[in-house]
Amino acid sequence: MLKSAVAGTALVPSSFSPAAVSSRATSMYRSEHESTRHVGQSKCSDDPYDRAANPNGVIQLAIAENRLAMDLVKEWISDNVKASLIDSDISHLVPYHPIDGLLELKTALAAFMGQVMLESISLDPSQMIITAGATSAIETLSFCLADPGDAVLIPSPYYTGYDRNLKWRAGVEIIPVPCRSIDNFRLSISSMELAYNQAKKRGVKVRAIFLSNPSNPIGNLIDRVTLHELLDFVTEKNIHLVSDEVFAGSNHGTDEFVSIADVAHTEGFDKTRVHVIYGLSKVLALPGFRIGVICSFNEYVLGTAKKYARFFSVSVPTQRLLVPMLSDVNFALKYIEIKKKRLRRMYELFVEGLEQFGINCFPSSAGYYCWVNMSNLMRSNSEKGELELWDKLLNISKINVTPGSECRCVEPGWFRICVTTITEDDISVVMERIKRITETNEG
Ligand SMILES: Cc1ncc(COP(=O)(O)O)c(C=O)c1O
């Protein structure tokens, strides 16, 4: 035994530098620590707002978590947890199980998705891989569809997590395809074509289009005609189309949600290039349960994802608890209806509240956020001006929101503000705090 260990002193003399970590780890650590997301989240955890206990704390409006109907989930769980978990035979819970998810869960989830997506999707459990949240589903698909250095096209602004989920481990390049306010942030096939050709000129292989529908951060829905055009595009280029539909079931407007799977199926496209991502983090507001799913019609993708599933499988007790919840049609319908009403109300209150300061929101139909144009509060119309405003919102108003540049929005001044992490009573507090910034600007 080494002398120093016996004496309980350090084995490494202080003149040694610490053992190096991988360059992957270094670059991940740096990029994460420098992001507005990280800085904002740290402020929220260090000084969290609480109406009673910490009324001057930082209000979290940057996480798309829906706490508006938590009471209903809580009630269902307390009524049913005993029967679904504790009374069940322990031998159902402890052994190894199919690593890509229980058949019972896949069957219940397929039926639930059919209901939520208004029969716009019809799935066979054999086409599903259960993952630890949608995050793992996204990463797995990027691993299956592209090699390191290959690229995917993503309409921007896009969900900030894509940078992490596609780049960190799979090494896939993201090519943002800008959508603009003048076009109501609708994606355009001609911009896709342009981005595709530019990548080709650089010698980069584009393997897929990734998109979120309903969109995070904008909250709009892609209509059937555009989905058709997208399928034409990927067919012509012989690439894949991944549709992240985690926000299906979060509609609060009148626009109809159509799944890409529906268009591919009814209009006779080759479904093997179409992959849908879903999960329960948004629709049932259960991000802590870590349930996601890859729905694919491609046997190679399914076969590979099934092997890869070893790295992200979901605990059996969690799956067992969810089977009866997802199969409880009355609960699901009631939950979605009540949640929709509460969400609509919060959305409208935010939009009205912001209007009093001349701040306009994009007219969204889905999602747990407003997409807000705050350019009238910026000192300069640039990314720098946007980040200065974000900093003021965080440090003067003490509200944490997502700047559009974090979502790769090409127009400065847009922010994503989540409306479902606070209660109705807190809206006036948020507005009071935004007022502080409008007053500082006037002064
Ligand atoms: C569009 C989109 N996809 C995927 C995810 C990740 O979901 P999960 O928490 O299930 O990993 C999110 C989370 O906010 C999201 O907004």
The ligand as a Tripos MOL2 file, in Angstrom:
@<TRIPOS>MOLECULE
LIG
   16    16     1     0     0
SMALL
NO_CHARGES

@<TRIPOS>ATOM
      1 C1        -39.7260   20.0730  -28.9370 C.3       1 LIG1
      2 C2        -39.1780   19.2690  -27.7920 C.ar      1 LIG1
      3 N1        -38.7090   18.0390  -28.0300 N.ar      1 LIG1
      4 C3        -38.1990   17.2910  -27.0370 C.ar      1 LIG1
      5 C4        -38.1330   17.7430  -25.7400 C.ar      1 LIG1
      6 C5        -37.5200   16.8840  -24.6670 C.3       1 LIG1
      7 O1        -38.5080   16.2150  -23.9420 O.3       1 LIG1
      8 P1        -38.1480   15.2360  -22.7290 P.3       1 LIG1
      9 O2        -38.2070   16.0510  -21.4960 O.co2     1 LIG1
     10 O3        -39.2400   14.2020  -22.7840 O.co2     1 LIG1
     11 O4        -36.8300   14.6490  -22.9690 O.co2     1 LIG1
     12 C6        -38.6220   19.0150  -25.4380 C.ar      1 LIG1
     13 C7        -38.5480   19.5370  -24.0590 C.2       1 LIG1
     14 O5        -38.7950   20.6730  -23.7750 O.2       1 LIG1
     15 C8        -39.1520   19.7940  -26.4920 C.ar      1 LIG1
     16 O6        -39.6130   21.0330  -26.2720 O.3       1 LIG1
@<TRIPOS>BOND
     1     1     2 1
     2     2     3 ar
     3     2    15 ar
     4     3     4 ar
     5     4     5 ar
     6     5     6 1
     7     5    12 ar
     8     6     7 1
     9     7     8 1
    10     8     9 2
    11     8    10 1
    12     8    11 1
    13    12    13 1
    14    12    15 ar
    15    13    14 2
    16    15    16 1
@<TRIPOS>SUBSTRUCTURE
     1 LIG1         1 GROUP 0 **** ****
